[in-house]
Amino acid sequence: MRFFALSSSIYLSLLVLTGGSLAHAQEMDDGIIQPFDEELEPVQPSDDSIIPQVDDVPPASEAVKSEREKRIDDFFDRLKKTRSPGAAKRLANNIWSEWFRSGSASIDLLMEWSDEATKRKDYHIALDLLDQVTTRQPDYAEGWNRRATLHFIMSNYNKSMADIQKVLELEPRHFGALSGMANILERSGNKQAALDAWQRVLEVYPAMRSGQDAVIRLFDELSGDPV
């Protein structure tokens, strides 16, 4: 799961690979970003920290949303058919780019501010900003996905899983959220459920190398065979 960046352009280039690009995250070669395994202590915001507010800006029109959904569907159709890791990564990056488009200038600004707060380790401020995102635009899957990543970084695994479930309600093919779910399940010791989650990832993104490796490793561990 990954998710954050300083400006929209930098943000997209860093995150063209899952829930974004945060501090304490590592990029995998298939375009999915996972948080580091190290335990991170949430940093309390300083007394003079100010949580900015933004005025509401009308979201994108239904016609714009429809065109965006058509592009995403086309990318997913091609992603499912390609077996080339390089071509698949480019398609996955295109999907991420579409997912990052909230269609609202105010939501984009809140997401940018949350990225900056996360980079400063002002996690509680970042969380408040993402709370605003999910409240203002509850149908924006990437807002929930970004908050799921932040909860993971703060070791709030149950809350992270709850946000992942919301992402998947909005976009069942969200391979970033599914891979994040798989990681949390494996951390909790539920290898079979983690294997099932990774298999769901490969149903939509067959060429994902990390997913393939995880399925093989977990299958071997569950069958009792050495990796």
ABEGO torsion letter per residue (X at the ends): XBBBBABAAAAAAAAABEAEBBBGBBBBAAGBBBBBABBBBBBBBBAABBBBBBBBBBBBBAAAAAAAAAAAAAAAAAAAABABAAAAAAAAAAAAAAAABAGBAAAAAAAAAAAAAAAAGBAAAAAAAAAAAAAABAABAAAAAAAAAAAAAAGBAAAAAAAAAAAAAABAABAAAAAAAAAAAAAAGBAAAAAAAAAAAAAABAABAAAAAAAAAAAAAAAGBBX
